Amino acid sequence: MKIEAKYQDTIKRRLFQYILNLLMLFIFWGGLLRKSYNYDTLYHMVVDDADVMTRIRGGRYAAALIDYILLKLGLRTTTNISITIFITFIILAAAMVIIQFVFERWLPENNWAKAGFYCGLNLVFVNVLFAESLMFSEYSVYFALAYLSAAIGVMYFMKRKYLPAILMYVLAVSFYQNSVVFAGIMSAFYICLDEKMVLSLKSVVREITAVAVCMSMGVLDLLSIRIFEKLNIIPASGKVSGMGNIAEKLSAAAANFVSLNKSAAGIMPNLWLPLLFAAIVWVVIIYSRIKEHKLLPALFLLIVCFGSYILLYIIPFASIEFFCPPRLSFCFFLVQGLFLVAAYSISAKTLHKFLGVVGVLYMLLHLFFADFVVTDHFVSNALDEAYINMLYQEIVKYENETGIEVKKLAVMKDSYAPSSYEQVSYVSGQINERTIDAVPVSVIKVITGKDLEKVEMPKDIRENYFKDKDWDYFDLGEQLVIEGDTAYWCIF
């Protein structure tokens, strides 16, 4: 009976954790339950095969299979975006429970300390850069499945159940490759704590083995793509892997890392708030270690943090050109969150409450800017829709006046056409991008229902109407020309 009562208590505790996690996700990202999109979402809505081949070419086989099944059922992940995002939250909340389970051995006793501890564990999905993953409305549920699978894989691996762990890693990478980086960082911090931060040959071997197993899953996924291409099972993806210019990549990685510490890659003010958070935690750790006259545990943790930051750039370095958007770099905050969690183990208990307050305040800081990000997202989408509807009305007016149906669309940009609107302040990567210049045909079809064929902009039209022009406002009187069955649009 005692065992049954203990089991019931565990279920109740996990359910309570799950509800709190789900509530936290709703508080941060609940605004995205409204229909929203970026340009990949719009393309997914109109492409004939619902992106199945794109998924396969990218090595995202599990996502391709689900998209294929949905398509056969007459559905897509964009059929009802609100439901898709809701399911995403359900899955992410489960992933958060798994992460909490993996690290709960080190849960502190003080209530404020516990709050900061859980903020550190949850920071991975409730930081400002994770917004980008949720703005891929057509793929957000697959991101969630990737990180849930990876977290379960880490849980099994740390229990030394290696076969189910590897199977979960394979599943995770077949949803999204960045999941192996996520798993590698989780594994590194777990082993650091499990070894009581004692730097030894055993701990080093465990660290290297656990991370190598995670990263090897990504390598195998990449090899599978290349094999399928060689066998002509799939067309070439066009993504080239290789070392490229190492110096340029190192410079780009350094610039990206500085940007993350300075402003969360442009989402926060340029006040170095992420760096300040890390510095405060380090001061607590060093102060505690000096009092204990034992600095080696801090050295082990420093090595793990440094190694984890390197893992962030493994995938960007695997391409010819360095590319590290928020959907990859958000794991910077996974490192920061787990760093806070680890700090409890080597800092004085008298400072645990202080660490808890720091963790809670840092979480609230992310919440503050996450709200701005979500608001700006709908401003961006609203402007897209307004401009497309105005364009459509001009086309309809032309068709009514001339009796000629417009069937084609040629698009170009003026001298300076940024990827976001002037009215939108919180932009990074594909966070709050505008869609009209990236997928004009798709956005017109989704918003108005009109199906146009995209064609190249003729040189004479370019020269006669749009050459050297640069607008900072929307003006169809100057930016749209319609001749015959073709509309020519220069996007400001």
N, C-alpha and C positions, 0 to 999 in steps of 0.2 A: 504493500500500500504506500510505503514511503517513497518507493521508486516511482510509482504512478503519480503521486502528488508532486514530486520533483519535476517529472516530465510535464505535467500540466502547468506548473509555475514557469517552466522554460518556454512553453508555447505562448503563455500569456505575455511574458516579457518580450519575446520576439515580435508578437503581434503589436504590442505597444510601441516598440521601436519602429516597426514598419509604418504604423499610422503617423508617428512623429516625422519620419523621413518623408512620407508622402505629403504631409502638411507643409514641410519646409520647401519641397519642390513647388507646391502650389503657390506659396508665398513669393518665391523668387520668380517663377516662370509661368504662373497661372495665366497671365495676359496672353501668352502664346497659344492658349486653347482656342482663341479666335482664329479664323482662317487667315493664314499668312503664308508668305512664300519668298523664295529667292529665285534666281533665274534657272537653277537646276530643277527646282520644283515645277516651274512652268513647262520646261522641256519634257519632264516626266509625264505631265498631264496629256501631252499631245503626241508623243512618239508612239509609233505603232506597236512596238513590242514591250512597252512599259519598262524600257531600259534593261531588259533581261540580258541582251548581248553586251551592253556596257558593263553590267555587273560581272559577267563571265570574263570579259577582257581585262577587268581590273582584279581578278582573282577573288572576287567576293561571291563565292559559289553558293553559300547558304542563302544570301540575300537574293541571288538570281533565282533560286528554286522557289522561294516564297513569292517573289514577284510573278513568276511563271504560273504558279498555282492560282494566285489571286486573279491574274489576267484570264485564266480559263474559267474562273467563276464570274467574270464580268466586273471585277473590282480592281482598284489600284490603291496604293497607300494614300493617294491624294483624293480618293472618292469622297472621304469625309475627313478633312485635316484635323478637326477638333478631336475626333475619336482616335486618330493616329497619335496625336500628341498626348492624349489621356493615357493610352496604352503605354506610350514611352515613359510617362511618369510612373506608372505601375511597375514597370520593369526596372527603372532606375532606383526606385525605393527598395526593391528586392536586392539589387546590387549593393546598396548602402548597408542593408542588414548583414550581408555576407562580409563586407569589409569590417563592420563593427564586431562581428563574431570572430574574425581572424585576429583582431588586435585587443579583444576585451580582457585578456590576461593582465594587461598593464593599466586597466582602468583605475584612476585614482579614487580616493575616498571622499574628499571634499566636494560638495555639490557644485560650487563654482568651477572647481577643477574638472569635474565630470562634464560640465557644459562646454568648457573649452576643449576638452578631449574629443567630444563628439563633433564639435565644430571643425576640428582639425581633420577628422575622418571624413566628414561630409563635404569638405571644401572642394573636393574634386568635381562635384556636379553642381555646386552652387557658387561658382565663381564667375566673374563677368565674361571671361573668354569662352566658357562652355555654351554661351548663347549661340555661337555659330553652329554648333552641332544641332541645336533645336531649330535653327532657321532653315535647315534642309528638311522641310516638312515631309518630303517624300522618303527621306532616309533616316530620320531621327530614331525611329523604332529599331532600326538595324544597329545604329550606334549603341543604343541601350542594350540590345541583346549581346553585342560584342563585349561590352564591359561587364555585363552580368556573367557571361561565360568565362571571361578572364578571371574575375574575382573567385568564381567557383573553382577554377583551375588552380589558383594560388592556394585556396583552402585545402584542396586535395593534396597538392604537392607538399605543403607543410605538415600534413598528416602522414607523409610518406606513402600515399596511395598514388603511385606514379602513372599507372596506366589511365585511370579516369582523369587525372590532371592533364596529361598530354592530349587526351581526347577533347577535353574542354578547351585547351589552347588551340587545337586545330579548328574547332567550331568557332571560337572567337575570331581567329584570323580570317576565317572564311566569311565573316560578316564585315570586319574592318581591320586592316593591318595594324593600326595604331594601338590596338588592344594588347599586342605583345609588349609594347613599351610600358603601358599601364601595368601589366602583370609583372614585368621586370622590376619596376620601381617598388611595387607592393612587396615583392619577394625580398628585395634588397633590405628594406626597412624591417621586415619581419625577422629576417635572419640576424640582423644587427641587434635587435631587441632580444631575440631568443638566445643569442650567445652572450647576453649581458654586456654587450659592447666590449668584450674582451678580444683584442686583436691577436689572432693566432693563425697558424697554418690551417687548422680545421675550419675556422670561421671564414677565412679567405676562400678556401676551396668550396665551401657551401655557397658563398655569395656568387662566385664565378659560375658554378654549375647551374644554380637556379636561374640566373639571368641568361646564361647561354642557352638553356633549354627553351626559355621564352622566345629569345631572338631567333633561334633556329627554326621555329614555326613560321616566322615571317620569311626567312630565306627559302624554306620549302615551298611556301605559297608563291613566291616570285619565280622559283624554278618551274613550278607547275605551269605558270603562264607562258614561260619561254618554251617549254616542251610542247604545249598545245599549239603555239604559234608555228613552231618548226614542223609539226605534223599537219599543219593547215586545218586544224580542227576549229580554230578561231582566227579571225584576222588580226594582224599586228595591232597592238594597243596604241602604238605611237609614243609610249612612255619609254624613254631611254634611261637605263641605269648605268652607272659608271662613276669614276672618280672626278672627272672634269677638272676644273681649275681649283686645286686644293686651297690655295691662298685666298681666292675670292670667296670660297665657301666658309673658310674660317673667319674671314672678315664679316660675312653676312651673319654667321651664327653669333659672333660676338655682338654685333649691332642688335640682333634680335634679343639676345639675353639682356643687354642693357635696357632695351625698350620694355621688356617684361618687368624688370625691377623698377624702372623709372615711372611707367604709366600703365602697366598691364597692357602693353602693346597699343597704347593710344586710347584706351577706354577710361582710364582714370586721369586726374590732373598730373602734370609733370612734377610731382612732389616726392617721388621715390618712396611711396607708401609701402609697396611690397618689400622693398629693401629695408625700410624702417622696421617692419614687422619681424623680418628675419634677424635684424640686428638686435632688437630687444630680446628675442628668445636666446640668441647667442650670448648676450651679456649675462642673462640669468644662468645659463649653463656654465660659462667660464667662471663666474663668481662662485657657483656651487662647487665646481671641481677644484678651484684654488683652496677653498675652505677645507675640502676633503683631502687635499694634497694628491689628487689622482686626476691627471689630465688625459691619460691614454683613452678612456672611454669617449671623451670629446673628440679625440683624433679619429677614432673609428667612425663616429657619427659624421664627422667632416668629410671623410673619404666616401661614405655612402651618399651623402648629399651631392658631392662633386660628381661621383659616378652616375647618379640619377639624372643630374642635369645633362651629362654627356648623352645619356640614353634618349633624351628629348630630341636630339639632333641626328639620330641614327637614320631615320627614314628620309629627312631632308638631304642628308649626305649621300643617300643611295641613288639620287637622281643626278643627272648631268648638271642641272642648275639648282641651286639651293632654293627651297620653297618650304616655309614653315608657318602655315596659316593658324589661326586660333584653334581649329579643330584638332590640330596636333599639339600646339604649344600650351593648351589649357592644362596639360599634365604638369606644367610648372607649379601649379597650385596644389596638385597632388603631392609633390615633393614638399612644398611649404607646410601643408596640412600634416603630413606624416612626420615632418621635422618637429612640429609642435608636439605631436603625440609622443615621439621619442624623448623629447626634452623632459617630460615628467619622470622618466626613469633615472635620469642622472642629475636632477636638480633637487635642491633641498625641499622637503615637504612644506616648509614654511612659505615657500614661494609658489606652491601649486595653485593657490587661489589667485595669485597675481597672473600666472600663466593662463588660467581660465578666463579671467577678465580680458586679457589681451586677445585670446582666441575668439571670444564672443564679439568684442568690438571690431575685430578684423572681419568677421562674418557679416556684421551689420554694415560695414563699409562696402562690402561687395553687394549687399542687398540694395543699398542706396543707389549705386551706379547701375545695377541690373535693372532697376525700375526705369531709369533713363533710357537704357538700351532698348527695352521692350517698347516703350512709348515711341522712340524714334523709328523703330521698325515699322510701326503702323503709319507713321507720317510718311515714310519712304514708299510703302505700298500704296497709300492713298494718293500720293503725287503720281506714281506710275499709272494708276487707274484713271485719274483725272486727265492726264495728258493723252493717254490712249483713247479715251472716250472723245476728246476734242478732235483728235486725228481722225477717228472713225466718222465723226459727224461731217468733217470736211470731205472725206471720201464719198459719203452718202450724198452730200450736196452736189458734188461733181457728177456722180452717176445719174442723179435725178435731172440735172440740167443738160447733160450731153447724151444720155441714153447709153453710154459706154460703161460696161462693168469693169471695175478695177480688179485685176487678177494678180498683179505682181507688185513687189515692193523692193526698192533699192535703198540701202541705208549707208550713210557715212557719218562721221563725227566732225564737228568743227575743230578749230585749231586747238582748243583746250576743252576736253569733255571728261570731267572726272567721273569716277565710278559710283559716286554718291551725290546726294543733293545738298545744296548749300544750307537748306533748312534743317539738315540732320547733322548733329554734332558728334554722336558716338558711333564711330565707324572703325572697323579693323578687319582686314581680310574680306570675307563675305558677310560680315556682320553689317546689316543695314545697307547693302549694296542696292543700286537702282537696277532695274531689269530692262528698261526700254532699249538700251543700246546693245545689250548682250544677246537677247533673244527676242527681237522685235516681232517677228512673225508669230512666235509662240504666245507672247503676251497679248497680241491683238486677237488671236484665235480664242484664248481663254476668256478674255474680258468681253469681247464683242461677238464672238462666234464666227467672225469673218476669216476665211482661210485664204491666205495669200502665198504666192510663191516668191521666195527670196531670190533676187537676181543681183548681179554686180552693178555698181554705180557706173554709168557710162562716162567716159572722159569728158565729152562735150558738156554734159549736164553739170559735172563737177566744176569745169572751168567757167561755164557761163553763169552759174547761180551761187556756188558755194565756196569757190576758191578763196583762201585766206580769210574767210569769215570767222568771227568768234563772238558768239552771243553768251550772255550770262543769264538769259531768261528764255522762256518758251514763247515763240512767236511763229505760228504756222504761216502767217502771211509772207514771211521771209524764208522759213525753213522747210516748207513743203511745196513741191512742184508736181503737178499731175499732168501727164501727157499720154494720150491713148489709153491703154489698159494698165499703165504702170504709174505708181506713186514713187516719187523720189524725195527722201526725207533726210535732212541734215540735222543731227541731234546735237543740241547745245551741251 
